[in-house]
Amino acid sequence: MNEWLGYFGLTFLMVTVALAFWRMRQGPSLPDRVVALDLLTTVGIAVTAVYAMIMNEPLIMDVATVLALISFLGTIAFAYYVDLRE
C-alpha cells in the first residue's frame, strides 16, 4: 500500500472522528450518543488497520480484532439495557 494513500485515508478518518465527537456532544438522546461512540470505536479499528498496513506490521491487526470484539459486546450490552427500559 502506498504510504501517501494511507496518510490520505488517515486524514479522512480524523475528520470522521471530529464529526463523531460533535454528534456525541450534541446528541439529543442517549441512543444518539451511543451510536456516535460506536462509530468512534469503528473508526478506531479502521485507524489501527490503516496504521498496520502503512507500517507493514500484520501483528497490529490483532489489536483491531480485539477492539472490534469489545465494541460488539458493548453494543449488545447497550441494546440489552434499552430493551430492559421498555
PDB file of N, CA, C and O in Angstrom, chain B, residues numbered from 101:
ATOM      1  N   MET B 101       0.843  -1.177   0.000  1.00  0.00           N
ATOM      2  CA  MET B 101       0.000   0.000   0.000  1.00  0.00           C
ATOM      3  C   MET B 101       0.891   1.244   0.000  1.00  0.00           C
ATOM      4  O   MET B 101       1.863   1.324   0.752  1.00  0.00           O
ATOM      5  N   ASN B 102       0.558   2.178  -0.825  1.00  0.00           N
ATOM      6  CA  ASN B 102       1.340   3.408  -0.868  1.00  0.00           C
ATOM      7  C   ASN B 102       1.177   4.166   0.440  1.00  0.00           C
ATOM      8  O   ASN B 102       0.082   4.247   0.997  1.00  0.00           O
ATOM      9  N   GLU B 103       2.277   4.716   0.917  1.00  0.00           N
ATOM     10  CA  GLU B 103       2.210   5.462   2.170  1.00  0.00           C
ATOM     11  C   GLU B 103       1.328   6.696   2.050  1.00  0.00           C
ATOM     12  O   GLU B 103       0.583   7.013   2.977  1.00  0.00           O
ATOM     13  N   TRP B 104       1.401   7.390   0.930  1.00  0.00           N
ATOM     14  CA  TRP B 104       0.605   8.611   0.781  1.00  0.00           C
ATOM     15  C   TRP B 104      -0.874   8.291   0.776  1.00  0.00           C
ATOM     16  O   TRP B 104      -1.682   9.083   1.262  1.00  0.00           O
ATOM     17  N   LEU B 105      -1.241   7.137   0.233  1.00  0.00           N
ATOM     18  CA  LEU B 105      -2.648   6.736   0.240  1.00  0.00           C
ATOM     19  C   LEU B 105      -3.105   6.433   1.666  1.00  0.00           C
ATOM     20  O   LEU B 105      -4.232   6.754   2.042  1.00  0.00           O
ATOM     21  N   GLY B 106      -2.244   5.827   2.442  1.00  0.00           N
ATOM     22  CA  GLY B 106      -2.563   5.541   3.837  1.00  0.00           C
ATOM     23  C   GLY B 106      -2.734   6.814   4.646  1.00  0.00           C
ATOM     24  O   GLY B 106      -3.663   6.925   5.446  1.00  0.00           O
ATOM     25  N   TYR B 107      -1.842   7.775   4.443  1.00  0.00           N
ATOM     26  CA  TYR B 107      -1.950   9.044   5.168  1.00  0.00           C
ATOM     27  C   TYR B 107      -3.178   9.833   4.718  1.00  0.00           C
ATOM     28  O   TYR B 107      -3.794  10.537   5.518  1.00  0.00           O
ATOM     29  N   PHE B 108      -3.529   9.716   3.452  1.00  0.00           N
ATOM     30  CA  PHE B 108      -4.741  10.347   2.930  1.00  0.00           C
ATOM     31  C   PHE B 108      -5.973   9.739   3.616  1.00  0.00           C
ATOM     32  O   PHE B 108      -6.894  10.457   4.006  1.00  0.00           O
ATOM     33  N   GLY B 109      -5.977   8.423   3.756  1.00  0.00           N
ATOM     34  CA  GLY B 109      -7.078   7.749   4.443  1.00  0.00           C
ATOM     35  C   GLY B 109      -7.152   8.122   5.915  1.00  0.00           C
ATOM     36  O   GLY B 109      -8.243   8.308   6.455  1.00  0.00           O
ATOM     37  N   LEU B 110      -5.996   8.233   6.570  1.00  0.00           N
ATOM     38  CA  LEU B 110      -5.976   8.627   7.974  1.00  0.00           C
ATOM     39  C   LEU B 110      -6.520  10.039   8.169  1.00  0.00           C
ATOM     40  O   LEU B 110      -7.164  10.331   9.177  1.00  0.00           O
ATOM     41  N   THR B 111      -6.258  10.909   7.201  1.00  0.00           N
ATOM     42  CA  THR B 111      -6.777  12.268   7.286  1.00  0.00           C
ATOM     43  C   THR B 111      -8.309  12.260   7.277  1.00  0.00           C
ATOM     44  O   THR B 111      -8.941  12.948   8.079  1.00  0.00           O
ATOM     45  N   PHE B 112      -8.893  11.490   6.377  1.00  0.00           N
ATOM     46  CA  PHE B 112     -10.351  11.404   6.324  1.00  0.00           C
ATOM     47  C   PHE B 112     -10.922  10.737   7.571  1.00  0.00           C
ATOM     48  O   PHE B 112     -12.008  11.098   8.026  1.00  0.00           O
ATOM     49  N   LEU B 113     -10.201   9.774   8.122  1.00  0.00           N
ATOM     50  CA  LEU B 113     -10.669   9.139   9.349  1.00  0.00           C
ATOM     51  C   LEU B 113     -10.641  10.119  10.518  1.00  0.00           C
ATOM     52  O   LEU B 113     -11.507  10.058  11.391  1.00  0.00           O
ATOM     53  N   MET B 114      -9.673  11.012  10.549  1.00  0.00           N
ATOM     54  CA  MET B 114      -9.625  12.011  11.615  1.00  0.00           C
ATOM     55  C   MET B 114     -10.775  13.019  11.488  1.00  0.00           C
ATOM     56  O   MET B 114     -11.294  13.501  12.494  1.00  0.00           O
ATOM     57  N   VAL B 115     -11.166  13.330  10.264  1.00  0.00           N
ATOM     58  CA  VAL B 115     -12.345  14.185  10.067  1.00  0.00           C
ATOM     59  C   VAL B 115     -13.589  13.469  10.589  1.00  0.00           C
ATOM     60  O   VAL B 115     -14.460  14.089  11.199  1.00  0.00           O
ATOM     61  N   THR B 116     -13.664  12.181  10.348  1.00  0.00           N
ATOM     62  CA  THR B 116     -14.781  11.389  10.845  1.00  0.00           C
ATOM     63  C   THR B 116     -14.809  11.376  12.370  1.00  0.00           C
ATOM     64  O   THR B 116     -15.880  11.443  12.974  1.00  0.00           O
ATOM     65  N   VAL B 117     -13.635  11.289  12.992  1.00  0.00           N
ATOM     66  CA  VAL B 117     -13.565  11.324  14.455  1.00  0.00           C
ATOM     67  C   VAL B 117     -14.101  12.654  14.978  1.00  0.00           C
ATOM     68  O   VAL B 117     -14.855  12.685  15.951  1.00  0.00           O
ATOM     69  N   ALA B 118     -13.712  13.748  14.334  1.00  0.00           N
ATOM     70  CA  ALA B 118     -14.185  15.065  14.773  1.00  0.00           C
ATOM     71  C   ALA B 118     -15.706  15.171  14.654  1.00  0.00           C
ATOM     72  O   ALA B 118     -16.366  15.695  15.552  1.00  0.00           O
ATOM     73  N   LEU B 119     -16.256  14.678  13.558  1.00  0.00           N
ATOM     74  CA  LEU B 119     -17.711  14.735  13.389  1.00  0.00           C
ATOM     75  C   LEU B 119     -18.437  13.831  14.386  1.00  0.00           C
ATOM     76  O   LEU B 119     -19.512  14.180  14.873  1.00  0.00           O
ATOM     77  N   ALA B 120     -17.853  12.675  14.688  1.00  0.00           N
ATOM     78  CA  ALA B 120     -18.479  11.775  15.662  1.00  0.00           C
ATOM     79  C   ALA B 120     -18.438  12.380  17.061  1.00  0.00           C
ATOM     80  O   ALA B 120     -19.400  12.253  17.819  1.00  0.00           O
ATOM     81  N   PHE B 121     -17.322  13.042  17.415  1.00  0.00           N
ATOM     82  CA  PHE B 121     -17.270  13.729  18.713  1.00  0.00           C
ATOM     83  C   PHE B 121     -18.323  14.835  18.788  1.00  0.00           C
ATOM     84  O   PHE B 121     -18.950  15.039  19.827  1.00  0.00           O
ATOM     85  N   TRP B 122     -18.507  15.539  17.684  1.00  0.00           N
ATOM     86  CA  TRP B 122     -19.524  16.580  17.656  1.00  0.00           C
ATOM     87  C   TRP B 122     -20.914  15.986  17.897  1.00  0.00           C
ATOM     88  O   TRP B 122     -21.708  16.539  18.658  1.00  0.00           O
ATOM     89  N   ARG B 123     -21.201  14.858  17.244  1.00  0.00           N
ATOM     90  CA  ARG B 123     -22.508  14.213  17.419  1.00  0.00           C
ATOM     91  C   ARG B 123     -22.655  13.688  18.842  1.00  0.00           C
ATOM     92  O   ARG B 123     -23.749  13.730  19.404  1.00  0.00           O
ATOM     93  N   MET B 124     -21.577  13.198  19.427  1.00  0.00           N
ATOM     94  CA  MET B 124     -21.655  12.686  20.784  1.00  0.00           C
ATOM     95  C   MET B 124     -21.917  13.834  21.770  1.00  0.00           C
ATOM     96  O   MET B 124     -22.610  13.652  22.771  1.00  0.00           O
ATOM     97  N   ARG B 125     -21.370  14.988  21.485  1.00  0.00           N
ATOM     98  CA  ARG B 125     -21.590  16.150  22.356  1.00  0.00           C
ATOM     99  C   ARG B 125     -22.981  16.733  22.151  1.00  0.00           C
ATOM    100  O   ARG B 125     -23.624  17.126  23.125  1.00  0.00           O
ATOM    101  N   GLN B 126     -23.465  16.801  20.916  1.00  0.00           N
ATOM    102  CA  GLN B 126     -24.734  17.433  20.588  1.00  0.00           C
ATOM    103  C   GLN B 126     -25.927  16.487  20.665  1.00  0.00           C
ATOM    104  O   GLN B 126     -27.073  16.933  20.708  1.00  0.00           O
ATOM    105  N   GLY B 127     -25.662  15.190  20.681  1.00  0.00           N
ATOM    106  CA  GLY B 127     -26.750  14.217  20.587  1.00  0.00           C
ATOM    107  C   GLY B 127     -27.870  14.495  21.565  1.00  0.00           C
ATOM    108  O   GLY B 127     -27.623  14.623  22.764  1.00  0.00           O
ATOM    109  N   PRO B 128     -29.109  14.594  21.073  1.00  0.00           N
ATOM    110  CA  PRO B 128     -30.207  14.925  21.971  1.00  0.00           C
ATOM    111  C   PRO B 128     -30.606  13.772  22.889  1.00  0.00           C
ATOM    112  O   PRO B 128     -31.217  14.002  23.932  1.00  0.00           O
ATOM    113  N   SER B 129     -30.274  12.550  22.522  1.00  0.00           N
ATOM    114  CA  SER B 129     -30.698  11.427  23.355  1.00  0.00           C
ATOM    115  C   SER B 129     -29.527  10.475  23.579  1.00  0.00           C
ATOM    116  O   SER B 129     -28.498  10.549  22.907  1.00  0.00           O
ATOM    117  N   LEU B 130     -29.718   9.587  24.537  1.00  0.00           N
ATOM    118  CA  LEU B 130     -28.673   8.612  24.863  1.00  0.00           C
ATOM    119  C   LEU B 130     -28.358   7.682  23.685  1.00  0.00           C
ATOM    120  O   LEU B 130     -27.181   7.414  23.443  1.00  0.00           O
ATOM    121  N   PRO B 131     -29.351   7.178  22.942  1.00  0.00           N
ATOM    122  CA  PRO B 131     -29.008   6.328  21.794  1.00  0.00           C
ATOM    123  C   PRO B 131     -28.157   7.049  20.740  1.00  0.00           C
ATOM    124  O   PRO B 131     -27.291   6.429  20.122  1.00  0.00           O
ATOM    125  N   ASP B 132     -28.395   8.353  20.529  1.00  0.00           N
ATOM    126  CA  ASP B 132     -27.558   9.094  19.588  1.00  0.00           C
ATOM    127  C   ASP B 132     -26.100   9.103  20.047  1.00  0.00           C
ATOM    128  O   ASP B 132     -25.181   8.936  19.245  1.00  0.00           O
ATOM    129  N   ARG B 133     -25.911   9.297  21.319  1.00  0.00           N
ATOM    130  CA  ARG B 133     -24.553   9.331  21.861  1.00  0.00           C
ATOM    131  C   ARG B 133     -23.886   7.963  21.793  1.00  0.00           C
ATOM    132  O   ARG B 133     -22.687   7.871  21.529  1.00  0.00           O
ATOM    133  N   VAL B 134     -24.647   6.906  22.029  1.00  0.00           N
ATOM    134  CA  VAL B 134     -24.084   5.561  21.977  1.00  0.00           C
ATOM    135  C   VAL B 134     -23.712   5.191  20.540  1.00  0.00           C
ATOM    136  O   VAL B 134     -22.682   4.556  20.311  1.00  0.00           O
ATOM    137  N   VAL B 135     -24.531   5.579  19.588  1.00  0.00           N
ATOM    138  CA  VAL B 135     -24.199   5.311  18.184  1.00  0.00           C
ATOM    139  C   VAL B 135     -22.942   6.074  17.783  1.00  0.00           C
ATOM    140  O   VAL B 135     -22.105   5.552  17.045  1.00  0.00           O
ATOM    141  N   ALA B 136     -22.806   7.308  18.266  1.00  0.00           N
ATOM    142  CA  ALA B 136     -21.593   8.076  17.981  1.00  0.00           C
ATOM    143  C   ALA B 136     -20.375   7.408  18.607  1.00  0.00           C
ATOM    144  O   ALA B 136     -19.308   7.370  17.994  1.00  0.00           O
ATOM    145  N   LEU B 137     -20.520   6.881  19.819  1.00  0.00           N
ATOM    146  CA  LEU B 137     -19.416   6.167  20.455  1.00  0.00           C
ATOM    147  C   LEU B 137     -19.074   4.894  19.695  1.00  0.00           C
ATOM    148  O   LEU B 137     -17.902   4.540  19.562  1.00  0.00           O
ATOM    149  N   ASP B 138     -20.090   4.213  19.202  1.00  0.00           N
ATOM    150  CA  ASP B 138     -19.860   3.016  18.397  1.00  0.00           C
ATOM    151  C   ASP B 138     -19.134   3.380  17.100  1.00  0.00           C
ATOM    152  O   ASP B 138     -18.258   2.642  16.648  1.00  0.00           O
ATOM    153  N   LEU B 139     -19.497   4.507  16.508  1.00  0.00           N
ATOM    154  CA  LEU B 139     -18.792   4.983  15.319  1.00  0.00           C
ATOM    155  C   LEU B 139     -17.338   5.294  15.639  1.00  0.00           C
ATOM    156  O   LEU B 139     -16.451   5.000  14.837  1.00  0.00           O
ATOM    157  N   LEU B 140     -17.084   5.881  16.794  1.00  0.00           N
ATOM    158  CA  LEU B 140     -15.704   6.184  17.185  1.00  0.00           C
ATOM    159  C   LEU B 140     -14.871   4.910  17.329  1.00  0.00           C
ATOM    160  O   LEU B 140     -13.709   4.878  16.923  1.00  0.00           O
ATOM    161  N   THR B 141     -15.456   3.868  17.900  1.00  0.00           N
ATOM    162  CA  THR B 141     -14.694   2.624  18.011  1.00  0.00           C
ATOM    163  C   THR B 141     -14.469   1.987  16.641  1.00  0.00           C
ATOM    164  O   THR B 141     -13.416   1.399  16.394  1.00  0.00           O
ATOM    165  N   THR B 142     -15.445   2.103  15.762  1.00  0.00           N
ATOM    166  CA  THR B 142     -15.269   1.578  14.407  1.00  0.00           C
ATOM    167  C   THR B 142     -14.175   2.329  13.665  1.00  0.00           C
ATOM    168  O   THR B 142     -13.373   1.723  12.955  1.00  0.00           O
ATOM    169  N   VAL B 143     -14.142   3.649  13.828  1.00  0.00           N
ATOM    170  CA  VAL B 143     -13.076   4.437  13.200  1.00  0.00           C
ATOM    171  C   VAL B 143     -11.735   4.105  13.844  1.00  0.00           C
ATOM    172  O   VAL B 143     -10.709   4.085  13.165  1.00  0.00           O
ATOM    173  N   GLY B 144     -11.738   3.847  15.140  1.00  0.00           N
ATOM    174  CA  GLY B 144     -10.500   3.419  15.806  1.00  0.00           C
ATOM    175  C   GLY B 144      -9.971   2.111  15.239  1.00  0.00           C
ATOM    176  O   GLY B 144      -8.762   1.935  15.090  1.00  0.00           O
ATOM    177  N   ILE B 145     -10.867   1.207  14.927  1.00  0.00           N
ATOM    178  CA  ILE B 145     -10.474  -0.050  14.295  1.00  0.00           C
ATOM    179  C   ILE B 145      -9.890   0.218  12.916  1.00  0.00           C
ATOM    180  O   ILE B 145      -8.880  -0.375  12.535  1.00  0.00           O
ATOM    181  N   ALA B 146     -10.530   1.116  12.167  1.00  0.00           N
ATOM    182  CA  ALA B 146     -10.029   1.455  10.831  1.00  0.00           C
ATOM    183  C   ALA B 146      -8.669   2.136  10.901  1.00  0.00           C
ATOM    184  O   ALA B 146      -7.790   1.854  10.087  1.00  0.00           O
ATOM    185  N   VAL B 147      -8.490   3.033  11.870  1.00  0.00           N
ATOM    186  CA  VAL B 147      -7.195   3.705  12.027  1.00  0.00           C
ATOM    187  C   VAL B 147      -6.110   2.683  12.358  1.00  0.00           C
ATOM    188  O   VAL B 147      -5.006   2.744  11.817  1.00  0.00           O
ATOM    189  N   THR B 148      -6.425   1.757  13.237  1.00  0.00           N
ATOM    190  CA  THR B 148      -5.465   0.714  13.594  1.00  0.00           C
ATOM    191  C   THR B 148      -5.106  -0.141  12.382  1.00  0.00           C
ATOM    192  O   THR B 148      -3.941  -0.483  12.185  1.00  0.00           O
ATOM    193  N   ALA B 149      -6.098  -0.483  11.576  1.00  0.00           N
ATOM    194  CA  ALA B 149      -5.840  -1.303  10.388  1.00  0.00           C
ATOM    195  C   ALA B 149      -5.004  -0.545   9.356  1.00  0.00           C
ATOM    196  O   ALA B 149      -4.080  -1.111   8.772  1.00  0.00           O
ATOM    197  N   VAL B 150      -5.320   0.719   9.132  1.00  0.00           N
ATOM    198  CA  VAL B 150      -4.548   1.507   8.163  1.00  0.00           C
ATOM    199  C   VAL B 150      -3.119   1.693   8.651  1.00  0.00           C
ATOM    200  O   VAL B 150      -2.174   1.608   7.866  1.00  0.00           O
ATOM    201  N   TYR B 151      -2.961   1.947   9.947  1.00  0.00           N
ATOM    202  CA  TYR B 151      -1.611   2.090  10.510  1.00  0.00           C
ATOM    203  C   TYR B 151      -0.815   0.794  10.342  1.00  0.00           C
ATOM    204  O   TYR B 151       0.370   0.827  10.011  1.00  0.00           O
ATOM    205  N   ALA B 152      -1.472  -0.349  10.573  1.00  0.00           N
ATOM    206  CA  ALA B 152      -0.794  -1.640  10.400  1.00  0.00           C
ATOM    207  C   ALA B 152      -0.361  -1.839   8.953  1.00  0.00           C
ATOM    208  O   ALA B 152       0.701  -2.407   8.698  1.00  0.00           O
ATOM    209  N   MET B 153      -1.166  -1.380   8.007  1.00  0.00           N
ATOM    210  CA  MET B 153      -0.796  -1.511   6.600  1.00  0.00           C
ATOM    211  C   MET B 153       0.337  -0.564   6.221  1.00  0.00           C
ATOM    212  O   MET B 153       1.234  -0.932   5.462  1.00  0.00           O
ATOM    213  N   ILE B 154       0.292   0.666   6.757  1.00  0.00           N
ATOM    214  CA  ILE B 154       1.354   1.629   6.439  1.00  0.00           C
ATOM    215  C   ILE B 154       2.701   1.143   6.977  1.00  0.00           C
ATOM    216  O   ILE B 154       3.715   1.211   6.283  1.00  0.00           O
ATOM    217  N   MET B 155       2.702   0.656   8.209  1.00  0.00           N
ATOM    218  CA  MET B 155       3.942   0.228   8.854  1.00  0.00           C
ATOM    219  C   MET B 155       4.330  -1.211   8.511  1.00  0.00           C
ATOM    220  O   MET B 155       5.377  -1.699   8.936  1.00  0.00           O
ATOM    221  N   ASN B 156       3.470  -1.887   7.734  1.00  0.00           N
ATOM    222  CA  ASN B 156       3.716  -3.273   7.337  1.00  0.00           C
ATOM    223  C   ASN B 156       3.912  -4.166   8.565  1.00  0.00           C
ATOM    224  O   ASN B 156       4.853  -4.958   8.627  1.00  0.00           O
ATOM    225  N   GLU B 157       3.016  -4.026   9.529  1.00  0.00           N
ATOM    226  CA  GLU B 157       3.029  -4.807  10.759  1.00  0.00           C
ATOM    227  C   GLU B 157       1.717  -5.570  10.893  1.00  0.00           C
ATOM    228  O   GLU B 157       0.770  -5.050  11.482  1.00  0.00           O
ATOM    229  N   PRO B 158       1.635  -6.777  10.368  1.00  0.00           N
ATOM    230  CA  PRO B 158       0.363  -7.517  10.435  1.00  0.00           C
ATOM    231  C   PRO B 158      -0.047  -7.901  11.858  1.00  0.00           C
ATOM    232  O   PRO B 158      -1.216  -8.203  12.098  1.00  0.00           O
ATOM    233  N   LEU B 159       0.887  -7.894  12.794  1.00  0.00           N
ATOM    234  CA  LEU B 159       0.567  -8.248  14.172  1.00  0.00           C
ATOM    235  C   LEU B 159      -0.367  -7.216  14.815  1.00  0.00           C
ATOM    236  O   LEU B 159      -1.130  -7.554  15.719  1.00  0.00           O
ATOM    237  N   ILE B 160      -0.310  -5.973  14.357  1.00  0.00           N
ATOM    238  CA  ILE B 160      -1.161  -4.917  14.910  1.00  0.00           C
ATOM    239  C   ILE B 160      -2.633  -5.168  14.563  1.00  0.00           C
ATOM    240  O   ILE B 160      -3.526  -4.649  15.233  1.00  0.00           O
ATOM    241  N   MET B 161      -2.881  -5.953  13.531  1.00  0.00           N
ATOM    242  CA  MET B 161      -4.260  -6.271  13.174  1.00  0.00           C
ATOM    243  C   MET B 161      -4.962  -7.045  14.282  1.00  0.00           C
ATOM    244  O   MET B 161      -6.190  -7.015  14.367  1.00  0.00           O
ATOM    245  N   ASP B 162      -4.201  -7.744  15.140  1.00  0.00           N
ATOM    246  CA  ASP B 162      -4.799  -8.422  16.287  1.00  0.00           C
ATOM    247  C   ASP B 162      -5.422  -7.416  17.249  1.00  0.00           C
ATOM    248  O   ASP B 162      -6.460  -7.687  17.852  1.00  0.00           O
ATOM    249  N   VAL B 163      -4.789  -6.264  17.389  1.00  0.00           N
ATOM    250  CA  VAL B 163      -5.347  -5.207  18.241  1.00  0.00           C
ATOM    251  C   VAL B 163      -6.687  -4.742  17.673  1.00  0.00           C
ATOM    252  O   VAL B 163      -7.639  -4.525  18.422  1.00  0.00           O
ATOM    253  N   ALA B 164      -6.759  -4.592  16.364  1.00  0.00           N
ATOM    254  CA  ALA B 164      -8.009  -4.180  15.725  1.00  0.00           C
ATOM    255  C   ALA B 164      -9.101  -5.230  15.936  1.00  0.00           C
ATOM    256  O   ALA B 164     -10.266  -4.885  16.136  1.00  0.00           O
ATOM    257  N   THR B 165      -8.731  -6.493  15.891  1.00  0.00           N
ATOM    258  CA  THR B 165      -9.702  -7.562  16.092  1.00  0.00           C
ATOM    259  C   THR B 165     -10.246  -7.547  17.516  1.00  0.00           C
ATOM    260  O   THR B 165     -11.452  -7.691  17.719  1.00  0.00           O
ATOM    261  N   VAL B 166      -9.378  -7.377  18.492  1.00  0.00           N
ATOM    262  CA  VAL B 166      -9.814  -7.329  19.894  1.00  0.00           C
ATOM    263  C   VAL B 166     -10.699  -6.107  20.129  1.00  0.00           C
ATOM    264  O   VAL B 166     -11.712  -6.197  20.822  1.00  0.00           O
ATOM    265  N   LEU B 167     -10.323  -4.976  19.559  1.00  0.00           N
ATOM    266  CA  LEU B 167     -11.142  -3.767  19.695  1.00  0.00           C
ATOM    267  C   LEU B 167     -12.517  -3.973  19.067  1.00  0.00           C
ATOM    268  O   LEU B 167     -13.516  -3.495  19.605  1.00  0.00           O
ATOM    269  N   ALA B 168     -12.583  -4.672  17.947  1.00  0.00           N
ATOM    270  CA  ALA B 168     -13.871  -4.943  17.308  1.00  0.00           C
ATOM    271  C   ALA B 168     -14.739  -5.853  18.185  1.00  0.00           C
ATOM    272  O   ALA B 168     -15.948  -5.639  18.284  1.00  0.00           O
ATOM    273  N   LEU B 169     -14.150  -6.844  18.808  1.00  0.00           N
ATOM    274  CA  LEU B 169     -14.924  -7.731  19.687  1.00  0.00           C
ATOM    275  C   LEU B 169     -15.449  -6.989  20.914  1.00  0.00           C
ATOM    276  O   LEU B 169     -16.593  -7.192  21.321  1.00  0.00           O
ATOM    277  N   ILE B 170     -14.625  -6.137  21.498  1.00  0.00           N
ATOM    278  CA  ILE B 170     -15.065  -5.369  22.658  1.00  0.00           C
ATOM    279  C   ILE B 170     -16.174  -4.392  22.261  1.00  0.00           C
ATOM    280  O   ILE B 170     -17.138  -4.212  23.005  1.00  0.00           O
ATOM    281  N   SER B 171     -16.041  -3.773  21.108  1.00  0.00           N
ATOM    282  CA  SER B 171     -17.065  -2.851  20.623  1.00  0.00           C
ATOM    283  C   SER B 171     -18.385  -3.586  20.393  1.00  0.00           C
ATOM    284  O   SER B 171     -19.451  -3.076  20.738  1.00  0.00           O
ATOM    285  N   PHE B 172     -18.312  -4.759  19.822  1.00  0.00           N
ATOM    286  CA  PHE B 172     -19.516  -5.556  19.581  1.00  0.00           C
ATOM    287  C   PHE B 172     -20.211  -5.896  20.890  1.00  0.00           C
ATOM    288  O   PHE B 172     -21.433  -5.792  20.989  1.00  0.00           O
ATOM    289  N   LEU B 173     -19.449  -6.299  21.886  1.00  0.00           N
ATOM    290  CA  LEU B 173     -20.047  -6.636  23.179  1.00  0.00           C
ATOM    291  C   LEU B 173     -20.668  -5.405  23.838  1.00  0.00           C
ATOM    292  O   LEU B 173     -21.709  -5.511  24.486  1.00  0.00           O
ATOM    293  N   GLY B 174     -20.050  -4.256  23.681  1.00  0.00           N
ATOM    294  CA  GLY B 174     -20.619  -3.026  24.224  1.00  0.00           C
ATOM    295  C   GLY B 174     -21.930  -2.669  23.557  1.00  0.00           C
ATOM    296  O   GLY B 174     -22.868  -2.231  24.224  1.00  0.00           O
ATOM    297  N   THR B 175     -22.006  -2.848  22.261  1.00  0.00           N
ATOM    298  CA  THR B 175     -23.240  -2.561  21.534  1.00  0.00           C
ATOM    299  C   THR B 175     -24.358  -3.513  21.960  1.00  0.00           C
ATOM    300  O   THR B 175     -25.504  -3.094  22.120  1.00  0.00           O
ATOM    301  N   ILE B 176     -24.031  -4.766  22.139  1.00  0.00           N
ATOM    302  CA  ILE B 176     -25.016  -5.748  22.597  1.00  0.00           C
ATOM    303  C   ILE B 176     -25.492  -5.401  24.009  1.00  0.00           C
ATOM    304  O   ILE B 176     -26.682  -5.510  24.304  1.00  0.00           O
ATOM    305  N   ALA B 177     -24.575  -4.987  24.881  1.00  0.00           N
ATOM    306  CA  ALA B 177     -24.952  -4.619  26.247  1.00  0.00           C
ATOM    307  C   ALA B 177     -25.886  -3.411  26.244  1.00  0.00           C
ATOM    308  O   ALA B 177     -26.848  -3.372  27.011  1.00  0.00           O
ATOM    309  N   PHE B 178     -25.613  -2.433  25.396  1.00  0.00           N
ATOM    310  CA  PHE B 178     -26.498  -1.270  25.331  1.00  0.00           C
ATOM    311  C   PHE B 178     -27.871  -1.664  24.809  1.00  0.00           C
ATOM    312  O   PHE B 178     -28.882  -1.194  25.330  1.00  0.00           O
ATOM    313  N   ALA B 179     -27.928  -2.511  23.798  1.00  0.00           N
ATOM    314  CA  ALA B 179     -29.217  -2.956  23.265  1.00  0.00           C
ATOM    315  C   ALA B 179     -30.014  -3.700  24.346  1.00  0.00           C
ATOM    316  O   ALA B 179     -31.232  -3.547  24.442  1.00  0.00           O
ATOM    317  N   TYR B 180     -29.327  -4.492  25.143  1.00  0.00           N
ATOM    318  CA  TYR B 180     -29.995  -5.193  26.242  1.00  0.00           C
ATOM    319  C   TYR B 180     -30.525  -4.204  27.270  1.00  0.00           C
ATOM    320  O   TYR B 180     -31.630  -4.377  27.784  1.00  0.00           O
ATOM    321  N   TYR B 181     -29.752  -3.175  27.571  1.00  0.00           N
ATOM    322  CA  TYR B 181     -30.165  -2.146  28.521  1.00  0.00           C
ATOM    323  C   TYR B 181     -31.400  -1.405  28.014  1.00  0.00           C
ATOM    324  O   TYR B 181     -32.330  -1.156  28.781  1.00  0.00           O
ATOM    325  N   VAL B 182     -31.415  -1.052  26.735  1.00  0.00           N
ATOM    326  CA  VAL B 182     -32.564  -0.356  26.161  1.00  0.00           C
ATOM    327  C   VAL B 182     -33.800  -1.261  26.187  1.00  0.00           C
ATOM    328  O   VAL B 182     -34.913  -0.794  26.430  1.00  0.00           O
ATOM    329  N   ASP B 183     -33.596  -2.543  25.938  1.00  0.00           N
ATOM    330  CA  ASP B 183     -34.718  -3.493  25.959  1.00  0.00           C
ATOM    331  C   ASP B 183     -35.300  -3.617  27.365  1.00  0.00           C
ATOM    332  O   ASP B 183     -36.509  -3.786  27.522  1.00  0.00           O
ATOM    333  N   LEU B 184     -34.460  -3.536  28.374  1.00  0.00           N
ATOM    334  CA  LEU B 184     -34.956  -3.625  29.757  1.00  0.00           C
ATOM    335  C   LEU B 184     -35.751  -2.387  30.146  1.00  0.00           C
ATOM    336  O   LEU B 184     -36.682  -2.478  30.946  1.00  0.00           O
ATOM    337  N   ARG B 185     -35.401  -1.247  29.601  1.00  0.00           N
ATOM    338  CA  ARG B 185     -36.088   0.005  29.951  1.00  0.00           C
ATOM    339  C   ARG B 185     -37.471   0.085  29.316  1.00  0.00           C
ATOM    340  O   ARG B 185     -38.311   0.844  29.799  1.00  0.00           O
ATOM    341  N   GLU B 186     -37.737  -0.660  28.268  1.00  0.00           N
ATOM    342  CA  GLU B 186     -39.042  -0.586  27.593  1.00  0.00           C
ATOM    343  C   GLU B 186     -40.049  -1.514  28.184  1.00  0.00           C
ATOM    344  O   GLU B 186     -41.190  -1.563  27.723  1.00  0.00           O
TER     345      GLU B 186
END
